[in-house]
Amino acid sequence: MRIGVLGTGGMADALADHWVRAGHEVAVGGRDVHKAKRLATRLGGGAKPAGLRAAAEFGQVVLAALPFGAATDVVRELQAVLGGKVLIDCSNPVGPGFRLLTQGRRSAAQRLAAAAPGARVVKAFNLCHEDVWRMSPPVFDGRPLAVPVCGDDETALALVRELVRDAGCEPLAGGGLERAGLLEATAALFIGLWVGEGADAQAIAPPLAYAAGPAHEEPDDAERCRPRR
């Protein structure tokens, strides 16, 4: 698979590293050509540096590993070459005080979709710090990390699920792109708990068997015969 990476920061580095090792062709695009060259050299495996437009043109799948404030403008500039391509948004619109910057408005992923109407946008990889994505693979207590994926195009979702597995993780169906805002809100909540409170956010969810409440056992004969009040 040909993958264009927009950005040269930590998320671009961590995710592209998995995909290069999985045998994909990767072009790293950045406004700063020197940073793109450094990252491509570090990734190895034939990864090549490029400008943002060249990386977008190269990829069948394009990762927008860009800050929330810049991503929409960059994608709008590239919309002519993003038509028909899978565009992955891994950003988190979280501001000071762990506040969700899109509250009451379109999600970051929906903004990218509006900026490049011909692209097939998928939300994924936004719930973990870049250092988690540097793990090979991200496995905790023997369980691979589950990665929620939101999008409206089944072909695009299938490609992104493949890239999730290439990172050693398990894809999780998150619904259509209209649910991307829920992933972004979850990230804001988790970051606030992790960073602001020093709390284990994972502890807030019960095991799947208890998600709808404790399982109800069939009453035994003595229970059936017991008078009810």
Steps between C-alpha positions, in 0.01 A plus 500: 500500500623853428463730799550874503568654839419867554714620789837425653417492872465221754183339367633499144820337623335237722230383257713512185762285672249213534392534138853509361585185696183337363634556147291798390642778285506824697556861394551749784372848418573821683532870442853473638686280251791444741266356764337277239843373394604429859184305571516303174863409575411389851211287374715329238340226293492715191294778661549816301472869587260725313307821520145491631344497151736232370428277801125542450535416131711193579272332751202277440451565870600834650560552872431853622737505797455873550395726790127565517548870429695439178351184352190650340696772318758249371234258380308780332816595310540138388138417423564478126741206549309331783195405296421130535778443753463368854582780743570398860448759773682423826471848654348603832337842527585540869590840644596652835331336795453186288208675332353361177550782249227376266227474762160555340652521151634265234771256607857535379444207264182653356688824441759313295222334303350842426841640403560216251154381389641233268709329769379200698572609857552250781557585867750273675812488722397801710456344844865433587817700551764468228721295736232229514514476121877455524448173688553191286229396542274691744391208720379542858442208739523268202232682301577695182385860506155547343473795259156648427455595135224730370411559136231478235679317218541125544796473263679778689420336833642168377831665408524679835419179686793339318728783615374460857596131490839591353560700819432186706155619609140386457259724304168575666195617303414847628216580261468769235695822478226680692629310806855633463410779740433237767855368457637852530291565812623171646858613440432830679352312796783246514774761469341699783487189719850382414681832507279717718403248766765232471215249476483168317239573234484133406351424841177688422371229264378163635586176318279422201306235693379771737446779246120461512492411869580174682374188324169375645509136607195277472340463846530154656197300623527639853501856366192430285310370802596787729197725574528849352424807708 
